[in-house]
Amino acid sequence: MSFLNRADPVGSDNQDSKDILSEVAGIEFSGIVIVNRKAFGRAVSLGLSVIELTNPDGKATREIAALYEYIFRAKIA
């Protein structure tokens, strides 16, 4: 399984990476993209996940929830 991590918020590099990952034999590309967002740095500095922040970044939360759900086949409670 693969996914994009620290992806650029804009530009065509992400699509190029997705295309390459989708073509690699033996590695399934999940389609999940985790964008390089300030929320991740804030969360790490507090010892939290982005989901635990008092003022969570909706996009970062959705990206991490999608990865969790893909891996564990379960919704985050």
HTML snippet that shows the backbone in 3Dmol.js (N, CA, C, O; Angstrom):
<script src="https://3Dmol.org/build/3Dmol-min.js"></script>
<div id="view" style="width:600px;height:400px;position:relative"></div>
<script>
const pdb = `
ATOM      1  N   MET A   1       0.840  -1.164   0.000  1.00  0.00           N
ATOM      2  CA  MET A   1       0.000   0.000   0.000  1.00  0.00           C
ATOM      3  C   MET A   1       0.889   1.232   0.000  1.00  0.00           C
ATOM      4  O   MET A   1       1.916   1.263   0.678  1.00  0.00           O
ATOM      5  N   SER A   2       0.503   2.228  -0.745  1.00  0.00           N
ATOM      6  CA  SER A   2       1.242   3.488  -0.765  1.00  0.00           C
ATOM      7  C   SER A   2       0.265   4.654  -0.739  1.00  0.00           C
ATOM      8  O   SER A   2      -0.909   4.513  -1.080  1.00  0.00           O
ATOM      9  N   PHE A   3       0.779   5.813  -0.324  1.00  0.00           N
ATOM     10  CA  PHE A   3       0.011   7.046  -0.322  1.00  0.00           C
ATOM     11  C   PHE A   3       1.001   8.197  -0.446  1.00  0.00           C
ATOM     12  O   PHE A   3       2.201   8.000  -0.251  1.00  0.00           O
ATOM     13  N   LEU A   4       0.524   9.377  -0.762  1.00  0.00           N
ATOM     14  CA  LEU A   4       1.397  10.548  -0.836  1.00  0.00           C
ATOM     15  C   LEU A   4       1.426  11.226   0.524  1.00  0.00           C
ATOM     16  O   LEU A   4       0.380  11.485   1.119  1.00  0.00           O
ATOM     17  N   ASN A   5       2.614  11.510   1.010  1.00  0.00           N
ATOM     18  CA  ASN A   5       2.793  12.195   2.282  1.00  0.00           C
ATOM     19  C   ASN A   5       3.581  13.479   2.038  1.00  0.00           C
ATOM     20  O   ASN A   5       4.495  13.510   1.213  1.00  0.00           O
ATOM     21  N   ARG A   6       3.217  14.538   2.764  1.00  0.00           N
ATOM     22  CA  ARG A   6       3.835  15.856   2.623  1.00  0.00           C
ATOM     23  C   ARG A   6       3.710  16.368   1.190  1.00  0.00           C
ATOM     24  O   ARG A   6       4.637  16.970   0.648  1.00  0.00           O
ATOM     25  N   ALA A   7       2.563  16.123   0.595  1.00  0.00           N
ATOM     26  CA  ALA A   7       2.297  16.565  -0.770  1.00  0.00           C
ATOM     27  C   ALA A   7       2.197  18.084  -0.824  1.00  0.00           C
ATOM     28  O   ALA A   7       1.874  18.738   0.168  1.00  0.00           O
ATOM     29  N   ASP A   8       2.481  18.627  -1.995  1.00  0.00           N
ATOM     30  CA  ASP A   8       2.376  20.070  -2.203  1.00  0.00           C
ATOM     31  C   ASP A   8       0.900  20.478  -2.238  1.00  0.00           C
ATOM     32  O   ASP A   8       0.077  19.749  -2.791  1.00  0.00           O
ATOM     33  N   PRO A   9       0.555  21.628  -1.659  1.00  0.00           N
ATOM     34  CA  PRO A   9      -0.837  22.071  -1.690  1.00  0.00           C
ATOM     35  C   PRO A   9      -1.314  22.448  -3.093  1.00  0.00           C
ATOM     36  O   PRO A   9      -2.511  22.386  -3.372  1.00  0.00           O
ATOM     37  N   VAL A  10      -0.393  22.837  -3.981  1.00  0.00           N
ATOM     38  CA  VAL A  10      -0.748  23.195  -5.358  1.00  0.00           C
ATOM     39  C   VAL A  10       0.338  22.683  -6.308  1.00  0.00           C
ATOM     40  O   VAL A  10       1.446  22.351  -5.888  1.00  0.00           O
ATOM     41  N   GLY A  11      -0.001  22.629  -7.574  1.00  0.00           N
ATOM     42  CA  GLY A  11       0.975  22.227  -8.587  1.00  0.00           C
ATOM     43  C   GLY A  11       0.680  20.846  -9.148  1.00  0.00           C
ATOM     44  O   GLY A  11      -0.231  20.151  -8.696  1.00  0.00           O
ATOM     45  N   SER A  12       1.470  20.468 -10.139  1.00  0.00           N
ATOM     46  CA  SER A  12       1.229  19.198 -10.845  1.00  0.00           C
ATOM     47  C   SER A  12       2.095  18.044 -10.335  1.00  0.00           C
ATOM     48  O   SER A  12       1.921  16.907 -10.774  1.00  0.00           O
ATOM     49  N   ASP A  13       3.018  18.316  -9.420  1.00  0.00           N
ATOM     50  CA  ASP A  13       3.892  17.254  -8.920  1.00  0.00           C
ATOM     51  C   ASP A  13       3.114  16.127  -8.257  1.00  0.00           C
ATOM     52  O   ASP A  13       3.480  14.959  -8.393  1.00  0.00           O
ATOM     53  N   ASN A  14       2.053  16.460  -7.546  1.00  0.00           N
ATOM     54  CA  ASN A  14       1.258  15.422  -6.878  1.00  0.00           C
ATOM     55  C   ASN A  14       0.658  14.465  -7.898  1.00  0.00           C
ATOM     56  O   ASN A  14       0.687  13.250  -7.704  1.00  0.00           O
ATOM     57  N   GLN A  15       0.124  14.999  -8.967  1.00  0.00           N
ATOM     58  CA  GLN A  15      -0.474  14.135  -9.985  1.00  0.00           C
ATOM     59  C   GLN A  15       0.587  13.248 -10.627  1.00  0.00           C
ATOM     60  O   GLN A  15       0.342  12.070 -10.888  1.00  0.00           O
ATOM     61  N   ASP A  16       1.754  13.809 -10.877  1.00  0.00           N
ATOM     62  CA  ASP A  16       2.843  13.007 -11.443  1.00  0.00           C
ATOM     63  C   ASP A  16       3.197  11.855 -10.503  1.00  0.00           C
ATOM     64  O   ASP A  16       3.396  10.726 -10.949  1.00  0.00           O
ATOM     65  N   SER A  17       3.274  12.141  -9.211  1.00  0.00           N
ATOM     66  CA  SER A  17       3.590  11.098  -8.227  1.00  0.00           C
ATOM     67  C   SER A  17       2.489  10.047  -8.158  1.00  0.00           C
ATOM     68  O   SER A  17       2.775   8.853  -8.078  1.00  0.00           O
ATOM     69  N   LYS A  18       1.231  10.485  -8.189  1.00  0.00           N
ATOM     70  CA  LYS A  18       0.104   9.540  -8.174  1.00  0.00           C
ATOM     71  C   LYS A  18       0.169   8.615  -9.384  1.00  0.00           C
ATOM     72  O   LYS A  18      -0.032   7.407  -9.264  1.00  0.00           O
ATOM     73  N   ASP A  19       0.451   9.190 -10.546  1.00  0.00           N
ATOM     74  CA  ASP A  19       0.536   8.389 -11.770  1.00  0.00           C
ATOM     75  C   ASP A  19       1.631   7.335 -11.664  1.00  0.00           C
ATOM     76  O   ASP A  19       1.431   6.181 -12.042  1.00  0.00           O
ATOM     77  N   ILE A  20       2.778   7.735 -11.152  1.00  0.00           N
ATOM     78  CA  ILE A  20       3.899   6.801 -11.013  1.00  0.00           C
ATOM     79  C   ILE A  20       3.549   5.692 -10.031  1.00  0.00           C
ATOM     80  O   ILE A  20       3.770   4.515 -10.316  1.00  0.00           O
ATOM     81  N   LEU A  21       3.002   6.064  -8.871  1.00  0.00           N
ATOM     82  CA  LEU A  21       2.650   5.054  -7.863  1.00  0.00           C
ATOM     83  C   LEU A  21       1.582   4.092  -8.376  1.00  0.00           C
ATOM     84  O   LEU A  21       1.605   2.907  -8.043  1.00  0.00           O
ATOM     85  N   SER A  22       0.660   4.587  -9.174  1.00  0.00           N
ATOM     86  CA  SER A  22      -0.402   3.741  -9.713  1.00  0.00           C
ATOM     87  C   SER A  22       0.128   2.718 -10.707  1.00  0.00           C
ATOM     88  O   SER A  22      -0.517   1.697 -10.947  1.00  0.00           O
ATOM     89  N   GLU A  23       1.286   2.979 -11.284  1.00  0.00           N
ATOM     90  CA  GLU A  23       1.848   2.090 -12.299  1.00  0.00           C
ATOM     91  C   GLU A  23       2.823   1.058 -11.735  1.00  0.00           C
ATOM     92  O   GLU A  23       3.224   0.141 -12.452  1.00  0.00           O
ATOM     93  N   VAL A  24       3.211   1.188 -10.468  1.00  0.00           N
ATOM     94  CA  VAL A  24       4.204   0.276  -9.895  1.00  0.00           C
ATOM     95  C   VAL A  24       3.551  -1.077  -9.604  1.00  0.00           C
ATOM     96  O   VAL A  24       2.575  -1.167  -8.860  1.00  0.00           O
ATOM     97  N   ALA A  25       4.110  -2.111 -10.203  1.00  0.00           N
ATOM     98  CA  ALA A  25       3.591  -3.461  -9.995  1.00  0.00           C
ATOM     99  C   ALA A  25       3.862  -3.913  -8.566  1.00  0.00           C
ATOM    100  O   ALA A  25       4.964  -3.733  -8.047  1.00  0.00           O
ATOM    101  N   GLY A  26       2.857  -4.497  -7.941  1.00  0.00           N
ATOM    102  CA  GLY A  26       3.025  -5.038  -6.603  1.00  0.00           C
ATOM    103  C   GLY A  26       2.801  -4.049  -5.482  1.00  0.00           C
ATOM    104  O   GLY A  26       2.827  -4.430  -4.312  1.00  0.00           O
ATOM    105  N   ILE A  27       2.578  -2.780  -5.812  1.00  0.00           N
ATOM    106  CA  ILE A  27       2.301  -1.781  -4.779  1.00  0.00           C
ATOM    107  C   ILE A  27       0.972  -1.118  -5.123  1.00  0.00           C
ATOM    108  O   ILE A  27       0.824  -0.499  -6.176  1.00  0.00           O
ATOM    109  N   GLU A  28       0.025  -1.257  -4.230  1.00  0.00           N
ATOM    110  CA  GLU A  28      -1.287  -0.649  -4.437  1.00  0.00           C
ATOM    111  C   GLU A  28      -1.253   0.807  -3.986  1.00  0.00           C
ATOM    112  O   GLU A  28      -0.879   1.100  -2.850  1.00  0.00           O
ATOM    113  N   PHE A  29      -1.642   1.718  -4.874  1.00  0.00           N
ATOM    114  CA  PHE A  29      -1.743   3.124  -4.490  1.00  0.00           C
ATOM    115  C   PHE A  29      -3.140   3.357  -3.941  1.00  0.00           C
ATOM    116  O   PHE A  29      -4.132   3.109  -4.627  1.00  0.00           O
ATOM    117  N   SER A  30      -3.218   3.831  -2.711  1.00  0.00           N
ATOM    118  CA  SER A  30      -4.497   4.001  -2.019  1.00  0.00           C
ATOM    119  C   SER A  30      -5.318   5.178  -2.547  1.00  0.00           C
ATOM    120  O   SER A  30      -6.532   5.228  -2.350  1.00  0.00           O
ATOM    121  N   GLY A  31      -4.665   6.111  -3.209  1.00  0.00           N
ATOM    122  CA  GLY A  31      -5.352   7.322  -3.645  1.00  0.00           C
ATOM    123  C   GLY A  31      -5.367   8.398  -2.571  1.00  0.00           C
ATOM    124  O   GLY A  31      -5.897   9.489  -2.786  1.00  0.00           O
ATOM    125  N   ILE A  32      -4.788   8.095  -1.420  1.00  0.00           N
ATOM    126  CA  ILE A  32      -4.784   9.040  -0.297  1.00  0.00           C
ATOM    127  C   ILE A  32      -3.612   9.997  -0.424  1.00  0.00           C
ATOM    128  O   ILE A  32      -2.486   9.598  -0.724  1.00  0.00           O
ATOM    129  N   VAL A  33      -3.905  11.275  -0.187  1.00  0.00           N
ATOM    130  CA  VAL A  33      -2.887  12.318  -0.256  1.00  0.00           C
ATOM    131  C   VAL A  33      -2.915  13.096   1.068  1.00  0.00           C
ATOM    132  O   VAL A  33      -3.942  13.653   1.453  1.00  0.00           O
ATOM    133  N   ILE A  34      -1.774  13.119   1.746  1.00  0.00           N
ATOM    134  CA  ILE A  34      -1.617  13.907   2.962  1.00  0.00           C
ATOM    135  C   ILE A  34      -0.794  15.139   2.570  1.00  0.00           C
ATOM    136  O   ILE A  34       0.383  15.026   2.228  1.00  0.00           O
ATOM    137  N   VAL A  35      -1.419  16.297   2.622  1.00  0.00           N
ATOM    138  CA  VAL A  35      -0.775  17.532   2.192  1.00  0.00           C
ATOM    139  C   VAL A  35       0.071  18.104   3.333  1.00  0.00           C
ATOM    140  O   VAL A  35      -0.284  17.975   4.505  1.00  0.00           O
ATOM    141  N   ASN A  36       1.175  18.727   2.984  1.00  0.00           N
ATOM    142  CA  ASN A  36       2.061  19.353   3.960  1.00  0.00           C
ATOM    143  C   ASN A  36       1.364  20.589   4.528  1.00  0.00           C
ATOM    144  O   ASN A  36       1.381  21.658   3.918  1.00  0.00           O
ATOM    145  N   ARG A  37       0.751  20.431   5.706  1.00  0.00           N
ATOM    146  CA  ARG A  37      -0.036  21.503   6.321  1.00  0.00           C
ATOM    147  C   ARG A  37       0.576  21.933   7.650  1.00  0.00           C
ATOM    148  O   ARG A  37       1.214  21.132   8.332  1.00  0.00           O
ATOM    149  N   LYS A  38       0.380  23.191   8.012  1.00  0.00           N
ATOM    150  CA  LYS A  38       0.895  23.713   9.283  1.00  0.00           C
ATOM    151  C   LYS A  38       0.323  22.955  10.476  1.00  0.00           C
ATOM    152  O   LYS A  38       0.981  22.836  11.509  1.00  0.00           O
ATOM    153  N   ALA A  39      -0.874  22.452  10.341  1.00  0.00           N
ATOM    154  CA  ALA A  39      -1.533  21.746  11.440  1.00  0.00           C
ATOM    155  C   ALA A  39      -0.716  20.551  11.917  1.00  0.00           C
ATOM    156  O   ALA A  39      -0.720  20.239  13.108  1.00  0.00           O
ATOM    157  N   PHE A  40      -0.023  19.884  11.013  1.00  0.00           N
ATOM    158  CA  PHE A  40       0.776  18.722  11.413  1.00  0.00           C
ATOM    159  C   PHE A  40       1.935  19.148  12.312  1.00  0.00           C
ATOM    160  O   PHE A  40       2.220  18.487  13.310  1.00  0.00           O
ATOM    161  N   GLY A  41       2.601  20.242  11.966  1.00  0.00           N
ATOM    162  CA  GLY A  41       3.693  20.751  12.793  1.00  0.00           C
ATOM    163  C   GLY A  41       3.203  21.206  14.161  1.00  0.00           C
ATOM    164  O   GLY A  41       3.848  20.944  15.177  1.00  0.00           O
ATOM    165  N   ARG A  42       2.053  21.893  14.185  1.00  0.00           N
ATOM    166  CA  ARG A  42       1.477  22.326  15.461  1.00  0.00           C
ATOM    167  C   ARG A  42       1.148  21.130  16.346  1.00  0.00           C
ATOM    168  O   ARG A  42       1.454  21.123  17.538  1.00  0.00           O
ATOM    169  N   ALA A  43       0.523  20.123  15.750  1.00  0.00           N
ATOM    170  CA  ALA A  43       0.126  18.939  16.513  1.00  0.00           C
ATOM    171  C   ALA A  43       1.351  18.231  17.085  1.00  0.00           C
ATOM    172  O   ALA A  43       1.356  17.856  18.257  1.00  0.00           O
ATOM    173  N   VAL A  44       2.375  18.048  16.281  1.00  0.00           N
ATOM    174  CA  VAL A  44       3.593  17.369  16.740  1.00  0.00           C
ATOM    175  C   VAL A  44       4.223  18.131  17.895  1.00  0.00           C
ATOM    176  O   VAL A  44       4.663  17.527  18.873  1.00  0.00           O
ATOM    177  N   SER A  45       4.267  19.452  17.789  1.00  0.00           N
ATOM    178  CA  SER A  45       4.895  20.250  18.850  1.00  0.00           C
ATOM    179  C   SER A  45       4.144  20.136  20.175  1.00  0.00           C
ATOM    180  O   SER A  45       4.713  20.381  21.238  1.00  0.00           O
ATOM    181  N   LEU A  46       2.871  19.766  20.110  1.00  0.00           N
ATOM    182  CA  LEU A  46       2.061  19.600  21.318  1.00  0.00           C
ATOM    183  C   LEU A  46       1.939  18.135  21.736  1.00  0.00           C
ATOM    184  O   LEU A  46       1.310  17.818  22.745  1.00  0.00           O
ATOM    185  N   GLY A  47       2.544  17.254  20.955  1.00  0.00           N
ATOM    186  CA  GLY A  47       2.445  15.821  21.257  1.00  0.00           C
ATOM    187  C   GLY A  47       1.073  15.251  20.956  1.00  0.00           C
ATOM    188  O   GLY A  47       0.626  14.312  21.614  1.00  0.00           O
ATOM    189  N   LEU A  48       0.401  15.821  19.958  1.00  0.00           N
ATOM    190  CA  LEU A  48      -0.956  15.401  19.608  1.00  0.00           C
ATOM    191  C   LEU A  48      -1.027  14.992  18.145  1.00  0.00           C
ATOM    192  O   LEU A  48      -0.093  15.206  17.372  1.00  0.00           O
ATOM    193  N   SER A  49      -2.144  14.407  17.790  1.00  0.00           N
ATOM    194  CA  SER A  49      -2.424  14.212  16.368  1.00  0.00           C
ATOM    195  C   SER A  49      -3.253  15.407  15.910  1.00  0.00           C
ATOM    196  O   SER A  49      -3.774  16.151  16.741  1.00  0.00           O
ATOM    197  N   VAL A  50      -3.381  15.597  14.620  1.00  0.00           N
ATOM    198  CA  VAL A  50      -4.164  16.740  14.131  1.00  0.00           C
ATOM    199  C   VAL A  50      -5.626  16.633  14.550  1.00  0.00           C
ATOM    200  O   VAL A  50      -6.317  17.644  14.670  1.00  0.00           O
ATOM    201  N   ILE A  51      -6.084  15.438  14.768  1.00  0.00           N
ATOM    202  CA  ILE A  51      -7.474  15.222  15.170  1.00  0.00           C
ATOM    203  C   ILE A  51      -7.708  15.703  16.609  1.00  0.00           C
ATOM    204  O   ILE A  51      -8.826  16.070  16.968  1.00  0.00           O
ATOM    205  N   GLU A  52      -6.657  15.699  17.425  1.00  0.00           N
ATOM    206  CA  GLU A  52      -6.773  16.071  18.834  1.00  0.00           C
ATOM    207  C   GLU A  52      -6.602  17.575  19.101  1.00  0.00           C
ATOM    208  O   GLU A  52      -6.811  18.018  20.230  1.00  0.00           O
ATOM    209  N   LEU A  53      -6.238  18.343  18.114  1.00  0.00           N
ATOM    210  CA  LEU A  53      -6.042  19.780  18.319  1.00  0.00           C
ATOM    211  C   LEU A  53      -7.342  20.447  18.759  1.00  0.00           C
ATOM    212  O   LEU A  53      -8.427  20.045  18.341  1.00  0.00           O
ATOM    213  N   THR A  54      -7.223  21.470  19.605  1.00  0.00           N
ATOM    214  CA  THR A  54      -8.422  22.192  20.049  1.00  0.00           C
ATOM    215  C   THR A  54      -9.092  22.914  18.893  1.00  0.00           C
ATOM    216  O   THR A  54     -10.319  22.984  18.828  1.00  0.00           O
ATOM    217  N   ASN A  55      -8.315  23.435  18.005  1.00  0.00           N
ATOM    218  CA  ASN A  55      -8.817  24.089  16.800  1.00  0.00           C
ATOM    219  C   ASN A  55      -8.363  23.269  15.595  1.00  0.00           C
ATOM    220  O   ASN A  55      -7.442  23.685  14.892  1.00  0.00           O
ATOM    221  N   PRO A  56      -8.977  22.123  15.336  1.00  0.00           N
ATOM    222  CA  PRO A  56      -8.468  21.246  14.284  1.00  0.00           C
ATOM    223  C   PRO A  56      -8.620  21.829  12.882  1.00  0.00           C
ATOM    224  O   PRO A  56      -9.585  22.534  12.585  1.00  0.00           O
ATOM    225  N   ASP A  57      -7.656  21.522  12.038  1.00  0.00           N
ATOM    226  CA  ASP A  57      -7.703  21.886  10.618  1.00  0.00           C
ATOM    227  C   ASP A  57      -8.558  20.814   9.934  1.00  0.00           C
ATOM    228  O   ASP A  57      -8.193  19.638   9.918  1.00  0.00           O
ATOM    229  N   GLY A  58      -9.670  21.220   9.384  1.00  0.00           N
ATOM    230  CA  GLY A  58     -10.609  20.272   8.780  1.00  0.00           C
ATOM    231  C   GLY A  58      -9.994  19.426   7.679  1.00  0.00           C
ATOM    232  O   GLY A  58     -10.256  18.225   7.599  1.00  0.00           O
ATOM    233  N   LYS A  59      -9.186  20.032   6.838  1.00  0.00           N
ATOM    234  CA  LYS A  59      -8.573  19.290   5.734  1.00  0.00           C
ATOM    235  C   LYS A  59      -7.581  18.260   6.269  1.00  0.00           C
ATOM    236  O   LYS A  59      -7.585  17.111   5.828  1.00  0.00           O
ATOM    237  N   ALA A  60      -6.733  18.661   7.214  1.00  0.00           N
ATOM    238  CA  ALA A  60      -5.757  17.738   7.792  1.00  0.00           C
ATOM    239  C   ALA A  60      -6.463  16.592   8.505  1.00  0.00           C
ATOM    240  O   ALA A  60      -6.042  15.439   8.406  1.00  0.00           O
ATOM    241  N   THR A  61      -7.521  16.906   9.212  1.00  0.00           N
ATOM    242  CA  THR A  61      -8.294  15.886   9.922  1.00  0.00           C
ATOM    243  C   THR A  61      -8.894  14.881   8.950  1.00  0.00           C
ATOM    244  O   THR A  61      -8.836  13.674   9.185  1.00  0.00           O
ATOM    245  N   ARG A  62      -9.469  15.376   7.863  1.00  0.00           N
ATOM    246  CA  ARG A  62     -10.064  14.477   6.862  1.00  0.00           C
ATOM    247  C   ARG A  62      -9.013  13.589   6.207  1.00  0.00           C
ATOM    248  O   ARG A  62      -9.260  12.411   5.952  1.00  0.00           O
ATOM    249  N   GLU A  63      -7.840  14.159   5.936  1.00  0.00           N
ATOM    250  CA  GLU A  63      -6.774  13.371   5.298  1.00  0.00           C
ATOM    251  C   GLU A  63      -6.307  12.240   6.211  1.00  0.00           C
ATOM    252  O   GLU A  63      -6.150  11.106   5.760  1.00  0.00           O
ATOM    253  N   ILE A  64      -6.087  12.537   7.480  1.00  0.00           N
ATOM    254  CA  ILE A  64      -5.631  11.516   8.418  1.00  0.00           C
ATOM    255  C   ILE A  64      -6.734  10.488   8.668  1.00  0.00           C
ATOM    256  O   ILE A  64      -6.454   9.294   8.772  1.00  0.00           O
ATOM    257  N   ALA A  65      -7.971  10.938   8.765  1.00  0.00           N
ATOM    258  CA  ALA A  65      -9.093  10.012   8.943  1.00  0.00           C
ATOM    259  C   ALA A  65      -9.197   9.060   7.752  1.00  0.00           C
ATOM    260  O   ALA A  65      -9.465   7.871   7.929  1.00  0.00           O
ATOM    261  N   ALA A  66      -8.989   9.573   6.550  1.00  0.00           N
ATOM    262  CA  ALA A  66      -9.051   8.728   5.350  1.00  0.00           C
ATOM    263  C   ALA A  66      -7.957   7.668   5.379  1.00  0.00           C
ATOM    264  O   ALA A  66      -8.199   6.514   5.023  1.00  0.00           O
ATOM    265  N   LEU A  67      -6.757   8.052   5.799  1.00  0.00           N
ATOM    266  CA  LEU A  67      -5.660   7.087   5.889  1.00  0.00           C
ATOM    267  C   LEU A  67      -5.974   6.024   6.937  1.00  0.00           C
ATOM    268  O   LEU A  67      -5.795   4.833   6.684  1.00  0.00           O
ATOM    269  N   TYR A  68      -6.438   6.444   8.106  1.00  0.00           N
ATOM    270  CA  TYR A  68      -6.803   5.511   9.178  1.00  0.00           C
ATOM    271  C   TYR A  68      -7.867   4.529   8.689  1.00  0.00           C
ATOM    272  O   TYR A  68      -7.745   3.319   8.878  1.00  0.00           O
ATOM    273  N   GLU A  69      -8.902   5.064   8.063  1.00  0.00           N
ATOM    274  CA  GLU A  69     -10.003   4.227   7.590  1.00  0.00           C
ATOM    275  C   GLU A  69      -9.538   3.255   6.513  1.00  0.00           C
ATOM    276  O   GLU A  69     -10.013   2.121   6.454  1.00  0.00           O
ATOM    277  N   TYR A  70      -8.629   3.684   5.676  1.00  0.00           N
ATOM    278  CA  TYR A  70      -8.107   2.804   4.632  1.00  0.00           C
ATOM    279  C   TYR A  70      -7.316   1.653   5.260  1.00  0.00           C
ATOM    280  O   TYR A  70      -7.497   0.494   4.886  1.00  0.00           O
ATOM    281  N   ILE A  71      -6.448   1.974   6.204  1.00  0.00           N
ATOM    282  CA  ILE A  71      -5.595   0.957   6.816  1.00  0.00           C
ATOM    283  C   ILE A  71      -6.401  -0.007   7.686  1.00  0.00           C
ATOM    284  O   ILE A  71      -6.247  -1.224   7.577  1.00  0.00           O
ATOM    285  N   PHE A  72      -7.251   0.535   8.540  1.00  0.00           N
ATOM    286  CA  PHE A  72      -7.943  -0.287   9.529  1.00  0.00           C
ATOM    287  C   PHE A  72      -9.361  -0.687   9.115  1.00  0.00           C
ATOM    288  O   PHE A  72     -10.027  -1.442   9.823  1.00  0.00           O
ATOM    289  N   ARG A  73      -9.814  -0.187   7.987  1.00  0.00           N
ATOM    290  CA  ARG A  73     -11.158  -0.476   7.498  1.00  0.00           C
ATOM    291  C   ARG A  73     -12.211  -0.173   8.556  1.00  0.00           C
ATOM    292  O   ARG A  73     -13.193  -0.900   8.704  1.00  0.00           O
ATOM    293  N   ALA A  74     -11.987   0.917   9.287  1.00  0.00           N
ATOM    294  CA  ALA A  74     -12.910   1.328  10.344  1.00  0.00           C
ATOM    295  C   ALA A  74     -12.911   2.846  10.453  1.00  0.00           C
ATOM    296  O   ALA A  74     -11.910   3.497  10.153  1.00  0.00           O
ATOM    297  N   LYS A  75     -14.003   3.392  10.869  1.00  0.00           N
ATOM    298  CA  LYS A  75     -14.114   4.837  11.076  1.00  0.00           C
ATOM    299  C   LYS A  75     -13.449   5.217  12.393  1.00  0.00           C
ATOM    300  O   LYS A  75     -13.434   4.435  13.343  1.00  0.00           O
ATOM    301  N   ILE A  76     -12.895   6.437  12.437  1.00  0.00           N
ATOM    302  CA  ILE A  76     -12.356   6.963  13.694  1.00  0.00           C
ATOM    303  C   ILE A  76     -13.553   7.341  14.559  1.00  0.00           C
ATOM    304  O   ILE A  76     -14.469   8.025  14.101  1.00  0.00           O
ATOM    305  N   ALA A  77     -13.541   6.901  15.788  1.00  0.00           N
ATOM    306  CA  ALA A  77     -14.665   7.167  16.701  1.00  0.00           C
ATOM    307  C   ALA A  77     -14.745   8.622  17.074  1.00  0.00           C
ATOM    308  O   ALA A  77     -15.630   9.017  17.833  1.00  0.00           O
TER     309      ALA A  77
END
`;
const viewer = $3Dmol.createViewer("view");
viewer.addModel(pdb, "pdb");
viewer.setStyle({}, {cartoon: {color: "spectrum"}});
viewer.zoomTo();
viewer.render();
</script>
